[in-house]
Amino acid sequence: MGDMSTDGPTIFERIVAREIPADIVFESDSLIAFRDIAPQAPVHILVVPKTAQYRNVAELAAGDPALLAELVAVAARLADGDYRLVFNSGADAGQTVFHVHGHILAGGLEEGTLAK
Ligand code: 5GP
């Protein structure tokens, strides 16, 4: 389940390892959060478990529900107000990095824009 060893490190593992730079806004033993390189809202932060074990949120929920709960709590804190927390799951849903991550989107969001 979610073993990335044959795929090589994802971009997010390389950010965790400080091999590539990122605008990191939060870090704990288990999570890292940094600003998305191509923001789609005034606030667009990615919250990422450091482990590469889980490819998507369903795998994370099944494998480590406490870590998912921690991710959600950190997202709420970082958003500092109302926010969306989006988990693209699968290529046809727009997922491009197969290392589970939540998108915190906040600031100037409107009703009816969920999938835009
Ligand atoms: P996904 O499409 O998999 O849900 O989200 C991947 C996100 O990672 C995209 O929003 C993309 O802009 C972001 N991203 C990809 N490469 C980098 C990078 O090198 N640095 C940062 N900060 N974000 C990245």
Backbone and ligand atoms as CSV (ligand in chain L), in Angstrom:
chain,resi,resn,atom,element,x,y,z
A,1,MET,N,N,0.833,-1.197,0.000
A,1,MET,CA,C,0.000,0.000,0.000
A,1,MET,C,C,0.871,1.252,0.000
A,2,GLY,N,N,0.844,1.961,-1.108
A,2,GLY,CA,C,1.510,3.245,-1.127
A,2,GLY,C,C,3.023,3.190,-1.040
A,3,ASP,N,N,3.602,2.075,-1.393
A,3,ASP,CA,C,5.068,1.986,-1.337
A,3,ASP,C,C,5.652,2.686,-2.557
A,4,MET,N,N,6.341,3.818,-2.315
A,4,MET,CA,C,6.860,4.612,-3.419
A,4,MET,C,C,8.291,4.210,-3.776
A,5,SER,N,N,8.798,3.147,-3.190
A,5,SER,CA,C,10.225,2.865,-3.322
A,5,SER,C,C,10.636,2.627,-4.772
A,6,THR,N,N,9.723,2.128,-5.599
A,6,THR,CA,C,10.107,1.870,-6.981
A,6,THR,C,C,9.956,3.123,-7.846
A,7,ASP,N,N,9.286,4.154,-7.321
A,7,ASP,CA,C,9.022,5.342,-8.121
A,7,ASP,C,C,10.055,6.443,-7.902
A,8,GLY,N,N,10.935,6.282,-6.918
A,8,GLY,CA,C,11.876,7.347,-6.589
A,8,GLY,C,C,11.184,8.399,-5.756
A,9,PRO,N,N,11.980,9.312,-5.197
A,9,PRO,CA,C,11.390,10.315,-4.306
A,9,PRO,C,C,10.497,11.294,-5.059
A,10,THR,N,N,9.390,11.671,-4.439
A,10,THR,CA,C,8.535,12.712,-5.006
A,10,THR,C,C,9.162,14.065,-4.715
A,11,ILE,N,N,8.628,15.077,-5.371
A,11,ILE,CA,C,9.087,16.453,-5.133
A,11,ILE,C,C,8.922,16.819,-3.657
A,12,PHE,N,N,7.898,16.283,-3.012
A,12,PHE,CA,C,7.664,16.649,-1.613
A,12,PHE,C,C,8.700,15.992,-0.693
A,13,GLU,N,N,9.112,14.771,-0.997
A,13,GLU,CA,C,10.205,14.177,-0.219
A,13,GLU,C,C,11.476,15.011,-0.362
A,14,ARG,N,N,11.680,15.556,-1.525
A,14,ARG,CA,C,12.889,16.362,-1.757
A,14,ARG,C,C,12.800,17.690,-1.013
A,15,ILE,N,N,11.591,18.209,-0.839
A,15,ILE,CA,C,11.414,19.421,-0.018
A,15,ILE,C,C,11.657,19.079,1.448
A,16,VAL,N,N,11.108,17.964,1.926
A,16,VAL,CA,C,11.343,17.527,3.316
A,16,VAL,C,C,12.839,17.386,3.578
A,17,ALA,N,N,13.565,16.844,2.608
A,17,ALA,CA,C,15.005,16.613,2.744
A,17,ALA,C,C,15.839,17.872,2.494
A,18,ARG,N,N,15.146,18.980,2.198
A,18,ARG,CA,C,15.814,20.262,1.901
A,18,ARG,C,C,16.707,20.159,0.659
A,19,GLU,N,N,16.350,19.258,-0.250
A,19,GLU,CA,C,17.102,19.159,-1.497
A,19,GLU,C,C,16.652,20.226,-2.493
A,20,ILE,N,N,15.393,20.654,-2.361
A,20,ILE,CA,C,14.924,21.798,-3.141
A,20,ILE,C,C,14.248,22.777,-2.189
A,21,PRO,N,N,14.329,24.060,-2.488
A,21,PRO,CA,C,13.805,25.065,-1.556
A,21,PRO,C,C,12.288,25.165,-1.605
A,22,ALA,N,N,11.726,25.614,-0.504
A,22,ALA,CA,C,10.293,25.895,-0.437
A,22,ALA,C,C,10.082,26.949,0.641
A,23,ASP,N,N,8.956,27.632,0.536
A,23,ASP,CA,C,8.579,28.639,1.540
A,23,ASP,C,C,7.828,27.904,2.652
A,24,ILE,N,N,8.588,27.367,3.600
A,24,ILE,CA,C,8.025,26.514,4.650
A,24,ILE,C,C,7.404,27.387,5.732
A,25,VAL,N,N,6.145,27.097,6.066
A,25,VAL,CA,C,5.436,27.899,7.073
A,25,VAL,C,C,5.178,27.117,8.357
A,26,PHE,N,N,5.368,25.812,8.341
A,26,PHE,CA,C,5.158,24.991,9.538
A,26,PHE,C,C,5.927,23.688,9.364
A,27,GLU,N,N,6.470,23.190,10.484
A,27,GLU,CA,C,7.107,21.876,10.444
A,27,GLU,C,C,6.995,21.240,11.817
A,28,SER,N,N,6.681,19.939,11.840
A,28,SER,CA,C,6.702,19.151,13.076
A,28,SER,C,C,7.432,17.852,12.752
A,29,ASP,N,N,7.466,16.941,13.704
A,29,ASP,CA,C,8.132,15.657,13.448
A,29,ASP,C,C,7.466,14.909,12.291
A,30,SER,N,N,6.167,15.105,12.117
A,30,SER,CA,C,5.419,14.277,11.178
A,30,SER,C,C,4.897,15.018,9.946
A,31,LEU,N,N,4.865,16.351,10.011
A,31,LEU,CA,C,4.241,17.130,8.924
A,31,LEU,C,C,5.130,18.280,8.498
A,32,ILE,N,N,4.935,18.703,7.247
A,32,ILE,CA,C,5.553,19.944,6.784
A,32,ILE,C,C,4.497,20.706,5.979
A,33,ALA,N,N,4.526,22.022,6.063
A,33,ALA,CA,C,3.596,22.844,5.284
A,33,ALA,C,C,4.385,23.956,4.615
A,34,PHE,N,N,4.069,24.191,3.341
A,34,PHE,CA,C,4.790,25.213,2.576
A,34,PHE,C,C,3.856,25.797,1.523
A,35,ARG,N,N,4.187,27.001,1.048
A,35,ARG,CA,C,3.335,27.670,0.068
A,35,ARG,C,C,3.448,26.984,-1.299
A,36,ASP,N,N,2.292,26.823,-1.943
A,36,ASP,CA,C,2.260,26.221,-3.277
A,36,ASP,C,C,2.999,27.130,-4.251
A,37,ILE,N,N,3.773,26.520,-5.143
A,37,ILE,CA,C,4.581,27.284,-6.090
A,37,ILE,C,C,3.710,27.981,-7.130
A,38,ALA,N,N,2.498,27.493,-7.330
A,38,ALA,CA,C,1.569,28.084,-8.313
A,38,ALA,C,C,0.225,28.340,-7.625
A,39,PRO,N,N,0.167,29.357,-6.775
A,39,PRO,CA,C,-1.023,29.540,-5.931
A,39,PRO,C,C,-2.302,29.766,-6.735
A,40,GLN,N,N,-3.364,29.135,-6.279
A,40,GLN,CA,C,-4.673,29.272,-6.928
A,40,GLN,C,C,-5.668,30.013,-6.047
A,41,ALA,N,N,-5.192,30.620,-4.977
A,41,ALA,CA,C,-6.011,31.458,-4.093
A,41,ALA,C,C,-5.025,32.374,-3.372
A,42,PRO,N,N,-5.509,33.464,-2.772
A,42,PRO,CA,C,-4.594,34.363,-2.049
A,42,PRO,C,C,-3.756,33.634,-1.009
A,43,VAL,N,N,-4.354,32.668,-0.324
A,43,VAL,CA,C,-3.588,31.769,0.544
A,43,VAL,C,C,-3.671,30.373,-0.055
A,44,HIS,N,N,-2.536,29.787,-0.376
A,44,HIS,CA,C,-2.502,28.420,-0.931
A,44,HIS,C,C,-1.285,27.721,-0.346
A,45,ILE,N,N,-1.561,26.916,0.665
A,45,ILE,CA,C,-0.511,26.209,1.407
A,45,ILE,C,C,-0.756,24.715,1.279
A,46,LEU,N,N,0.301,23.963,1.114
A,46,LEU,CA,C,0.221,22.499,1.074
A,46,LEU,C,C,0.637,21.949,2.436
A,47,VAL,N,N,-0.171,21.055,2.988
A,47,VAL,CA,C,0.163,20.383,4.241
A,47,VAL,C,C,0.455,18.926,3.909
A,48,VAL,N,N,1.667,18.466,4.263
A,48,VAL,CA,C,2.180,17.215,3.725
A,48,VAL,C,C,2.757,16.356,4.848
A,49,PRO,N,N,2.259,15.136,5.024
A,49,PRO,CA,C,2.951,14.223,5.941
A,49,PRO,C,C,4.381,13.983,5.450
A,50,LYS,N,N,5.317,13.915,6.363
A,50,LYS,CA,C,6.705,13.680,5.932
A,50,LYS,C,C,6.881,12.281,5.347
A,51,THR,N,N,6.134,11.325,5.870
A,51,THR,CA,C,6.246,9.978,5.334
A,51,THR,C,C,5.698,9.935,3.909
A,52,ALA,N,N,6.366,9.172,3.049
A,52,ALA,CA,C,5.917,8.989,1.669
A,52,ALA,C,C,5.084,7.717,1.521
A,53,GLN,N,N,4.639,7.188,2.653
A,53,GLN,CA,C,3.968,5.889,2.652
A,53,GLN,C,C,2.581,5.925,2.021
A,54,TYR,N,N,1.932,7.107,2.052
A,54,TYR,CA,C,0.525,7.194,1.636
A,54,TYR,C,C,0.395,8.072,0.407
A,55,ARG,N,N,-0.256,7.522,-0.605
A,55,ARG,CA,C,-0.362,8.249,-1.878
A,55,ARG,C,C,-1.531,9.231,-1.895
A,56,ASN,N,N,-2.564,8.957,-1.107
A,56,ASN,CA,C,-3.756,9.812,-1.136
A,56,ASN,C,C,-4.428,9.792,0.226
A,57,VAL,N,N,-5.453,10.617,0.374
A,57,VAL,CA,C,-6.052,10.808,1.702
A,57,VAL,C,C,-6.767,9.548,2.183
A,58,ALA,N,N,-7.313,8.752,1.283
A,58,ALA,CA,C,-7.985,7.526,1.717
A,58,ALA,C,C,-6.971,6.540,2.301
A,59,GLU,N,N,-5.825,6.439,1.666
A,59,GLU,CA,C,-4.773,5.570,2.215
A,59,GLU,C,C,-4.316,6.083,3.572
A,60,LEU,N,N,-4.170,7.397,3.704
A,60,LEU,CA,C,-3.746,7.964,4.982
A,60,LEU,C,C,-4.798,7.714,6.059
A,61,ALA,N,N,-6.061,7.911,5.721
A,61,ALA,CA,C,-7.137,7.702,6.695
A,61,ALA,C,C,-7.150,6.256,7.185
A,62,ALA,N,N,-6.929,5.320,6.262
A,62,ALA,CA,C,-6.942,3.905,6.634
A,62,ALA,C,C,-5.691,3.515,7.419
A,63,GLY,N,N,-4.563,4.099,7.027
A,63,GLY,CA,C,-3.288,3.645,7.591
A,63,GLY,C,C,-2.862,4.376,8.844
A,64,ASP,N,N,-3.240,5.648,8.966
A,64,ASP,CA,C,-2.793,6.432,10.121
A,64,ASP,C,C,-3.796,7.559,10.387
A,65,PRO,N,N,-4.968,7.204,10.932
A,65,PRO,CA,C,-5.996,8.226,11.132
A,65,PRO,C,C,-5.549,9.354,12.053
A,66,ALA,N,N,-4.682,9.057,13.000
A,66,ALA,CA,C,-4.208,10.120,13.902
A,66,ALA,C,C,-3.392,11.154,13.129
A,67,LEU,N,N,-2.612,10.701,12.165
A,67,LEU,CA,C,-1.820,11.629,11.356
A,67,LEU,C,C,-2.722,12.489,10.484
A,68,LEU,N,N,-3.786,11.906,9.947
A,68,LEU,CA,C,-4.746,12.701,9.174
A,68,LEU,C,C,-5.402,13.751,10.070
A,69,ALA,N,N,-5.771,13.360,11.281
A,69,ALA,CA,C,-6.383,14.322,12.205
A,69,ALA,C,C,-5.410,15.457,12.527
A,70,GLU,N,N,-4.150,15.113,12.673
A,70,GLU,CA,C,-3.127,16.140,12.941
A,70,GLU,C,C,-3.011,17.084,11.747
A,71,LEU,N,N,-3.031,16.515,10.548
A,71,LEU,CA,C,-2.945,17.336,9.327
A,71,LEU,C,C,-4.114,18.325,9.270
A,72,VAL,N,N,-5.319,17.841,9.578
A,72,VAL,CA,C,-6.506,18.709,9.527
A,72,VAL,C,C,-6.391,19.810,10.582
A,73,ALA,N,N,-5.926,19.477,11.762
A,73,ALA,CA,C,-5.790,20.477,12.834
A,73,ALA,C,C,-4.761,21.539,12.456
A,74,VAL,N,N,-3.660,21.111,11.876
A,74,VAL,CA,C,-2.626,22.065,11.451
A,74,VAL,C,C,-3.173,22.955,10.330
A,75,ALA,N,N,-3.909,22.371,9.407
A,75,ALA,CA,C,-4.485,23.159,8.307
A,75,ALA,C,C,-5.407,24.240,8.853
A,76,ALA,N,N,-6.251,23.889,9.809
A,76,ALA,CA,C,-7.182,24.861,10.382
A,76,ALA,C,C,-6.407,25.999,11.045
A,77,ARG,N,N,-5.337,25.656,11.714
A,77,ARG,CA,C,-4.538,26.673,12.395
A,77,ARG,C,C,-3.836,27.585,11.388
A,78,LEU,N,N,-3.261,27.001,10.358
A,78,LEU,CA,C,-2.516,27.797,9.383
A,78,LEU,C,C,-3.435,28.688,8.548
A,79,ALA,N,N,-4.661,28.242,8.313
A,79,ALA,CA,C,-5.579,29.016,7.473
A,79,ALA,C,C,-5.928,30.340,8.139
A,80,ASP,N,N,-6.005,30.345,9.464
A,80,ASP,CA,C,-6.251,31.598,10.197
A,80,ASP,C,C,-7.539,32.271,9.722
A,81,GLY,N,N,-8.602,31.503,9.635
A,81,GLY,CA,C,-9.890,32.030,9.170
A,81,GLY,C,C,-10.594,30.935,8.380
A,82,ASP,N,N,-11.570,31.327,7.584
A,82,ASP,CA,C,-12.299,30.329,6.792
A,82,ASP,C,C,-11.411,29.798,5.675
A,83,TYR,N,N,-11.644,28.563,5.298
A,83,TYR,CA,C,-10.734,27.929,4.334
A,83,TYR,C,C,-11.397,26.721,3.690
A,84,ARG,N,N,-10.793,26.277,2.582
A,84,ARG,CA,C,-11.088,24.962,2.014
A,84,ARG,C,C,-9.870,24.089,2.236
A,85,LEU,N,N,-10.119,22.799,2.420
A,85,LEU,CA,C,-9.041,21.815,2.506
A,85,LEU,C,C,-9.330,20.765,1.448
A,86,VAL,N,N,-8.492,20.735,0.403
A,86,VAL,CA,C,-8.757,19.923,-0.787
A,86,VAL,C,C,-7.691,18.845,-0.916
A,87,PHE,N,N,-8.151,17.626,-1.157
A,87,PHE,CA,C,-7.237,16.507,-1.423
A,87,PHE,C,C,-7.554,15.966,-2.812
A,88,ASN,N,N,-6.809,16.353,-3.810
A,88,ASN,CA,C,-6.977,15.734,-5.118
A,88,ASN,C,C,-6.559,14.277,-5.003
A,89,SER,N,N,-7.386,13.391,-5.512
A,89,SER,CA,C,-7.131,11.959,-5.349
A,89,SER,C,C,-7.253,11.263,-6.693
A,90,GLY,N,N,-6.098,11.052,-7.335
A,90,GLY,CA,C,-6.057,10.400,-8.640
A,90,GLY,C,C,-5.823,11.406,-9.760
A,91,ALA,N,N,-5.176,10.928,-10.807
A,91,ALA,CA,C,-4.789,11.806,-11.915
A,91,ALA,C,C,-5.996,12.482,-12.557
A,92,ASP,N,N,-7.103,11.769,-12.666
A,92,ASP,CA,C,-8.276,12.352,-13.307
A,92,ASP,C,C,-8.939,13.426,-12.439
A,93,ALA,N,N,-8.533,13.500,-11.177
A,93,ALA,CA,C,-9.007,14.572,-10.287
A,93,ALA,C,C,-7.974,15.682,-10.156
A,94,GLY,N,N,-6.916,15.598,-10.953
A,94,GLY,CA,C,-5.918,16.663,-10.949
A,94,GLY,C,C,-4.719,16.400,-10.066
A,95,GLN,N,N,-4.632,15.204,-9.470
A,95,GLN,CA,C,-3.460,14.922,-8.625
A,95,GLN,C,C,-2.239,14.717,-9.514
A,96,THR,N,N,-1.168,15.427,-9.161
A,96,THR,CA,C,0.080,15.301,-9.925
A,96,THR,C,C,1.227,14.787,-9.067
A,97,VAL,N,N,1.111,14.936,-7.756
A,97,VAL,CA,C,2.150,14.446,-6.841
A,97,VAL,C,C,1.516,13.361,-5.973
A,98,PHE,N,N,2.006,12.139,-6.108
A,98,PHE,CA,C,1.357,10.997,-5.467
A,98,PHE,C,C,1.985,10.706,-4.108
A,99,HIS,N,N,1.925,11.723,-3.301
A,99,HIS,CA,C,2.383,11.745,-1.901
A,99,HIS,C,C,1.320,12.612,-1.218
A,100,VAL,N,N,0.539,12.006,-0.344
A,100,VAL,CA,C,-0.674,12.690,0.131
A,100,VAL,C,C,-0.380,14.098,0.626
A,101,HIS,N,N,-1.252,15.035,0.232
A,101,HIS,CA,C,-1.118,16.427,0.659
A,101,HIS,C,C,-2.479,17.087,0.612
A,102,GLY,N,N,-2.724,17.962,1.579
A,102,GLY,CA,C,-3.934,18.765,1.570
A,102,GLY,C,C,-3.606,20.161,1.089
A,103,HIS,N,N,-4.469,20.693,0.210
A,103,HIS,CA,C,-4.336,22.081,-0.226
A,103,HIS,C,C,-5.187,22.946,0.707
A,104,ILE,N,N,-4.573,23.860,1.445
A,104,ILE,CA,C,-5.323,24.884,2.163
A,104,ILE,C,C,-5.519,26.034,1.196
A,105,LEU,N,N,-6.784,26.358,0.935
A,105,LEU,CA,C,-7.124,27.487,0.054
A,105,LEU,C,C,-7.941,28.459,0.876
A,106,ALA,N,N,-7.535,29.716,0.885
A,106,ALA,CA,C,-8.236,30.697,1.711
A,106,ALA,C,C,-8.056,32.092,1.138
A,107,GLY,N,N,-8.978,32.963,1.519
A,107,GLY,CA,C,-8.878,34.361,1.106
A,107,GLY,C,C,-9.661,34.618,-0.164
A,108,GLY,N,N,-10.765,35.316,-0.082
A,108,GLY,CA,C,-11.498,35.735,-1.269
A,108,GLY,C,C,-12.178,34.615,-2.030
A,109,LEU,N,N,-12.469,33.497,-1.352
A,109,LEU,CA,C,-13.183,32.410,-2.041
A,109,LEU,C,C,-14.678,32.722,-2.046
A,110,GLU,N,N,-15.349,32.259,-3.089
A,110,GLU,CA,C,-16.776,32.535,-3.208
A,110,GLU,C,C,-17.554,31.238,-3.353
A,111,GLU,N,N,-18.853,31.316,-3.053
A,111,GLU,CA,C,-19.734,30.167,-3.276
A,111,GLU,C,C,-19.739,29.820,-4.765
A,112,GLY,N,N,-19.914,28.539,-5.067
A,112,GLY,CA,C,-20.064,28.120,-6.457
A,112,GLY,C,C,-18.775,28.058,-7.234
A,113,THR,N,N,-17.640,28.111,-6.539
A,113,THR,CA,C,-16.351,28.094,-7.223
A,113,THR,C,C,-15.553,26.838,-6.888
A,114,LEU,N,N,-16.210,25.857,-6.286
A,114,LEU,CA,C,-15.487,24.720,-5.727
A,114,LEU,C,C,-14.584,24.021,-6.736
A,115,ALA,N,N,-15.086,23.794,-7.933
A,115,ALA,CA,C,-14.312,23.023,-8.905
A,115,ALA,C,C,-13.783,23.896,-10.034
A,116,LYS,N,N,-13.552,25.142,-9.740
A,116,LYS,CA,C,-13.011,26.039,-10.772
A,116,LYS,C,C,-11.547,26.290,-10.527
L,1,5GP,P1,P,-1.800,18.049,-6.823
L,1,5GP,O1,O,-2.074,18.546,-8.221
L,1,5GP,O2,O,-0.994,16.768,-6.823
L,1,5GP,O3,O,-3.021,17.966,-5.935
L,1,5GP,O4,O,-0.930,19.179,-6.120
L,1,5GP,C1,C,0.419,19.333,-6.330
L,1,5GP,C2,C,0.727,20.784,-6.051
L,1,5GP,O5,O,2.119,20.893,-5.825
L,1,5GP,C3,C,0.358,21.738,-7.177
L,1,5GP,O6,O,-0.569,22.702,-6.713
L,1,5GP,C4,C,1.706,22.367,-7.558
L,1,5GP,O7,O,1.594,23.744,-7.883
L,1,5GP,C5,C,2.548,22.126,-6.332
L,1,5GP,N1,N,3.962,21.981,-6.583
L,1,5GP,C6,C,4.552,21.201,-7.531
L,1,5GP,N2,N,5.887,21.288,-7.472
L,1,5GP,C7,C,6.159,22.158,-6.452
L,1,5GP,C8,C,7.377,22.658,-5.900
L,1,5GP,O8,O,8.475,22.324,-6.325
L,1,5GP,N3,N,7.257,23.517,-4.866
L,1,5GP,C9,C,6.051,23.910,-4.358
L,1,5GP,N4,N,6.075,24.762,-3.330
L,1,5GP,N5,N,4.889,23.445,-4.854
L,1,5GP,C10,C,4.944,22.593,-5.887
